[in-house]
Amino acid sequence: SEYVPALMSYIDKYAVDLRFSQRLVAVDGANRTATFACNLPDGSVEHRTEAFDMLHVVPPQVAPDFIAQSALADATGWVDVDPHTLRHRRFDNIHALGDVANTSNAKTAAAARKQAPVVANNVLVALGRLPTLAHYDGYGSCPLTVERGKIVLAEFTYGGTLAPSFPGWLLDGRQPTRLAWLLKARVLPALYWQAMLKGREWLARPKPLRAEGAE
């Protein structure tokens, strides 16, 4: 990813001990220890216990039970939709967007903002009120705060393809910038609360789909 160099520079700056292929499996709060399942190069798993002063845990993302245990879900528990039309693969009258859908995009508000007009369009197609299906390209945006006043604005579509919203001379999302910080702090809250959530989204027009079900 083209965003990695900027992020890694901050990993080095803050002297972060970055460890991959480890999964938190147990916490002993009284003794302040955490146990991790570590995947080793030979394919085996080793359990390691580490002491901590402060532990910040982000649990695995899962769908709610009423979705995961329903006929709408795929084998992993998410609503089973076509990644482009966002229409259910088995039930033509059902569409889904946001975190509960099994699309591979980054699960962000920016993704939902792009998905909502697609779903609205395609529901109208299912009702016979519009002729052409719309297309979601997997867009997601992750404003990554690396220090106070600077953000790396990662924007990409399916497959990790870069999808910047601004020309590079104005805002290069691959670099930490003050402008990206101002966008996140001052502009996006108003966009979400005053436009998107009130149905006043005028910037996320859905793209027409060339062929139904196209990958």
C-alpha positions in Angstrom: 0.0 0.0 0.0 1.2 3.5 -0.8 0.1 4.6 2.7 2.4 2.3 4.5 5.7 4.4 4.3 4.1 7.4 6.0 2.5 5.2 8.7 5.7 3.2 9.3 7.7 6.4 9.8 5.4 7.1 12.8 5.8 3.6 14.0 9.6 4.3 14.1 9.1 7.7 15.5 7.1 6.4 18.5 9.2 3.3 18.9 6.2 1.0 18.6 7.0 -2.7 19.0 4.9 -3.8 16.0 3.9 -7.5 16.1 1.8 -9.3 13.5 0.2 -12.8 13.5 -0.8 -12.5 17.2 -4.2 -12.8 18.6 -5.3 -11.9 22.1 -7.0 -15.0 23.8 -7.0 -14.2 27.5 -6.6 -11.4 30.0 -5.8 -11.7 33.7 -6.8 -8.3 35.0 -5.8 -8.9 38.6 -2.3 -9.8 37.6 -2.1 -7.4 34.6 -1.2 -10.1 32.1 -2.4 -10.8 28.6 -2.0 -14.1 26.7 -1.6 -14.2 22.9 -1.8 -17.0 20.4 1.2 -16.4 18.1 1.4 -18.0 14.6 4.9 -19.3 14.0 6.6 -19.6 10.6 6.3 -23.4 10.7 2.5 -23.1 11.0 2.3 -24.0 14.6 0.8 -21.8 17.3 2.5 -20.7 20.5 0.9 -19.0 23.5 2.8 -16.2 25.1 1.9 -14.2 28.2 2.9 -10.6 28.5 2.6 -8.2 31.4 0.9 -4.8 30.8 0.4 -1.4 32.5 -2.5 -0.5 30.2 -4.3 -2.7 27.8 -6.4 -1.3 24.9 -8.4 -4.1 23.2 -10.4 -3.9 19.9 -12.6 -7.0 19.8 -13.1 -8.9 16.5 -16.0 -7.4 14.4 -19.0 -9.7 14.2 -22.5 -9.4 12.9 -25.4 -9.2 15.4 -27.0 -12.6 16.2 -30.3 -11.7 14.5 -28.3 -11.4 11.2 -25.7 -14.1 11.7 -28.3 -16.7 12.6 -30.8 -15.8 9.8 -31.3 -16.9 6.3 -29.7 -13.6 5.1 -26.2 -14.5 6.3 -23.4 -16.2 4.5 -21.2 -18.9 6.1 -19.3 -16.3 8.1 -22.4 -14.5 9.5 -22.6 -11.4 7.3 -25.5 -10.4 4.9 -24.7 -12.1 1.6 -24.8 -9.4 -1.1 -23.4 -8.8 -4.5 -20.4 -6.5 -3.8 -21.4 -4.0 -6.6 -25.2 -3.9 -6.6 -25.4 -4.5 -2.8 -28.5 -6.7 -3.6 -28.8 -10.0 -1.7 -27.5 -12.9 -3.7 -30.6 -15.1 -3.0 -33.3 -12.6 -2.2 -33.8 -10.0 -4.9 -36.0 -7.8 -2.7 -33.3 -7.4 0.0 -30.4 -5.0 -0.1 -27.8 -4.2 2.6 -25.2 -1.5 3.3 -22.8 -0.6 6.0 -20.9 -2.9 8.4 -23.2 -5.8 8.3 -22.8 -6.5 4.6 -20.2 -9.0 3.5 -18.5 -6.6 1.1 -14.7 -6.5 1.4 -14.4 -2.7 1.6 -13.2 -0.8 4.7 -16.1 -0.5 7.1 -16.2 3.3 7.5 -18.9 6.0 7.4 -17.4 7.1 4.1 -18.2 3.7 2.6 -21.8 3.9 3.9 -22.1 7.3 2.4 -21.2 5.9 -1.0 -23.3 2.8 -0.6 -26.5 4.5 0.4 -27.3 6.1 -3.0 -26.5 2.8 -4.7 -29.0 0.9 -2.5 -31.6 3.7 -2.9 -31.2 3.5 -6.7 -31.3 -0.3 -6.8 -34.3 -0.6 -4.5 -36.2 1.6 -7.0 -35.0 -0.7 -9.8 -36.4 -3.7 -7.9 -39.7 -1.8 -7.6 -39.7 -1.1 -11.3 -39.4 2.6 -10.9 -35.9 3.0 -12.4 -34.3 1.1 -15.4 -30.6 0.9 -14.5 -28.8 -0.6 -11.6 -26.1 1.5 -9.9 -22.6 0.3 -9.0 -20.6 0.5 -5.8 -16.9 0.4 -6.4 -15.8 -0.5 -2.9 -14.8 3.1 -1.9 -13.8 3.6 1.7 -11.9 6.3 3.5 -9.8 5.9 6.7 -8.5 9.2 8.2 -5.5 7.9 10.2 -4.4 10.3 12.9 -0.7 10.1 13.3 -0.2 13.1 15.5 -2.2 16.1 16.8 -2.9 18.2 13.8 -1.9 15.7 11.1 -3.8 12.9 9.4 -2.9 10.4 6.6 -6.1 10.3 4.6 -6.3 6.8 3.1 -8.9 6.4 0.3 -9.3 3.3 -1.8 -11.7 1.1 -3.6 -11.9 -2.7 -4.0 -8.5 -4.3 -4.4 -6.8 -1.5 -2.6 -6.8 0.8 -5.6 -6.1 4.4 -4.6 -9.1 6.7 -5.0 -8.2 10.2 -3.8 -11.0 12.7 -3.6 -8.7 15.7 -4.1 -5.9 16.5 -6.6 -2.4 15.7 -5.3 -1.3 19.3 -5.4 -4.1 20.1 -2.9 -4.0 17.1 -0.6 -1.7 14.1 -1.0 -3.4 11.4 1.2 -0.2 9.4 1.2 1.4 12.0 3.5 0.4 13.3 6.9 -1.1 16.8 6.4 -2.7 19.6 8.3 -5.4 19.9 5.6 -6.5 16.3 6.1 -6.8 17.0 9.9 -9.0 20.1 9.2 -11.1 18.1 6.8 -11.7 15.4 9.4 -12.2 17.8 12.3 -14.2 20.6 10.7 -15.8 19.4 7.4 -16.7 15.7 7.8 -18.8 16.0 11.0 -21.1 18.5 9.3 -21.3 16.4 6.2 -22.3 13.3 8.1 -24.7 14.9 10.7 -26.2 17.7 8.6 -26.2 16.1 5.1 -25.9 12.4 5.0 -28.0 11.5 8.0 -30.8 13.9 6.9 -30.9 12.5 3.3 -29.2 15.6 1.8 -26.4 13.7 0.2 -25.6 15.5 -3.1 -22.0 14.5 -3.5 -22.3 10.7 -3.7 -24.1 10.0 -7.0 -24.2 6.3 -7.8 -22.4 5.0 -10.8 -24.4 3.1 -13.4 -23.7 -0.6 -13.7 -22.6 -1.8 -17.1 -24.1 -5.3 -16.6 -26.1 -6.7 -13.7 -23.9 -8.7 -11.4 -20.6 -7.6 -13.0 -17.6 -8.2 -10.8 
